[in-house]
Amino acid sequence: MEGPAGLTLTAFNTSILIILLTAILLVVRRFFSKQSSVSTYETLLQGLSKPAHVVLVEKNVINHDTVILRFALPSRNMRLGINIGQHVRI
């Protein structure tokens, strides 16, 4: 017996099974990654409208208009809390 596109019924069932297992694994991975990040880290700048005080750890002068500044957050269990492409004002 043949299924769609001339595949045998067992090959069609196998491909459906692989697609379903991949979807289930992606959902489980997303669930556990959100759960671990929420319970493990605090965020410094999430919903913050006042200045956050941090300590300057390192200053590397690259050239006349470029400086790399490295700051320490108040706790080792803390993330900055901004998305990629966002910025902070110093």
Order of alpha helices (4+ residues) and beta strands (2+ residues): alpha-beta-beta-beta-beta
